[in-house]
Amino acid sequence: MSRLVEINNLRKYFPIRSGLFGKIVGHVKAVDGITFSVGQSEVVSLVGESGSGKTTIAKCLLLLERPTSGEILFDGYNITEARGKEYRDYRRSVQAVFQNPFLSLDPRMNVHDIISEPVKNHMKLSRKELYEYVSKLLEMVGLDQSFLEKFPHELSGGQAQRVAIARAISLNPKLVILDEPTSALDVSIQAQILNLLAELKEKMNLSYLLITHDLSIVRYISDRVLVIYLGKIMEEAPTEKIFKEPLHPYTQTLLTSVPDPFAKDVREKVILRGEPPSPTNPPKACRFHTRCPHVMDVCREEEPPEIQFGEKHRTYCWLHVKK
Amino acid sequence: MKRFKEQIIILNLIIKKPTSLASLIIVVCFVVVGLTAPLIVPYSEDAWGLTYNVEKRFLPPSLEHPFGTDALGRDMLSRVLLGSSFSLVIAAGVIGLSLIIGIPVGVAAGYHGGRIGTILMRITDMFLAFPPLLLAIVFAATLGRGLLNLIIALAISWWPWYARLVYVQTNTVKNMPYIDSAKIAGLSSFKIMTKHVIPNALTPTLVQAALDTGSAILEAAGLSFIGVGVKPPTPEWGLLVSEGWQSINYAWWIAFFPGLAILITVVGFNLFSDALRESADPRIRRTILMRLGIKQ
């Protein structure tokens, strides 16, 4: 599987300013050294609590935020410095679907204008061609032409999300970033949207970067999972492996929070206490040591090394370091 | 027809409520009279104040002169009617000029933020620190009497309010996810501003501008009344009241009718803008529609 996007040691610190002259008094370390890649027609999930930095990673990838350091490689060039044709290529190739379609669609535009906006910007089409193109896209997401003239407030949540998806695929992208694509929807609609996304992925040979805290949809759609806590990767593994043998205590606690109707043995519930610490002043050494049920002395003193288990499974935890 | 669906709903709602309907009628009458007054006034020369007729001074209201005549024997009805044209021009001029300055300042400061935004908004704050009427008086007195100067003086004291409003709205809108979507679609900042930010940020400002029409007429009349507005013999309502109030003991009609015209117009505009605000806000609109039993 060839790599589509490679993220190397990405960091994003947001300065905290205070006082009359806006002196920088600290940083929110939203993303603190993250390395991973997304392959062609692969679905990678970023999983973590709110505030773990998942969305910031997405924003960096979408060029909505400038990374503090690190590089994002696409087609061999670093996109944070891309200009001209490379920039336009990247803009076309990476699209997004956000959590709440009613906020991500301009309330003053009708469906036709919403979907045609990126198309008009990147392709030269006549009015009639554009109309046909948009109709075809609508059909692909399971809506008919009667929706073209409608405004977002006239749509249901599921229909609006379909429109957002139609816009995201309108430029034939390579990677679509799905930022909590179903969390704002009814459970019955969630399944439909997930099926649609899975179907489009096959049809259009798309890659997805799925950002979510809902592990049940991760299991359904993704190939590989990255577990993130306070801006750092805790564990990375193929989806099956992470559900079968989670290695990091944080992953284990996340998994016990998912109800599993097919579970043969009842897993021991590990429940985390308290909120995650503030990313302004994250715990030293292992970031998880303040809440970890297996905490050891070494966890408080030294950052855990990367440990490989098999081919695609890595974790950062002292528990698995051979003595 | 579909394009005007929203406007038709708004109009329907206004017609359904008696006070709103009355305000609509007042506003329409004001605009129609304002536009046609130069053609329809019974005594055109009296209206413009070009003549005087000493024999006809201080005539009380009669069939020939329904609003009486003033100290120089001019027909008050003609002068009051033509006054609406001046009020219309002043209101449109003040609000138009204020919007022309206020919207770009607000949008630029709100969308780009940073140092330029801060500088622009601090300048705006400087203007806001003065009571608007006082500022207008100062500028009107400095610029001298005249229609254009009056409009400029009022606009100088008014634009910061619009700039502030647009700024706040722009700030809210620019952080909406649909702006991110537009960036992802690859639109330039200019296009995002004109196609997404301005249309979504402008509604409250335009409603405010409509709401301010009454105040613009009132303030212009106020400035003319204290003698820093238009020059006599312009038949501006404030000036007419000021010309009439010295003789109010024995010729009440000279000050009364222009005053009544100001009162009705300002109340009409204020009620109309309330009605507009109610029916243009989709959330309020839905509840009204449900109360009236109309299906959207």
Interface residues (C-beta under 8 A of the other chain):
Chain A: L62 L63 L64 R88 R91 R92 V94 Q95 A96 F98 Q99 N100 L103 S104 L105 D106 P107 R108 E117 P118 N121 H122 E149 H153 A164 R167
Chain B: K2 M176 P177 Y178 D180 S181 A182 K183 I184 A185 G186 L187 H196 P199 N200 P282
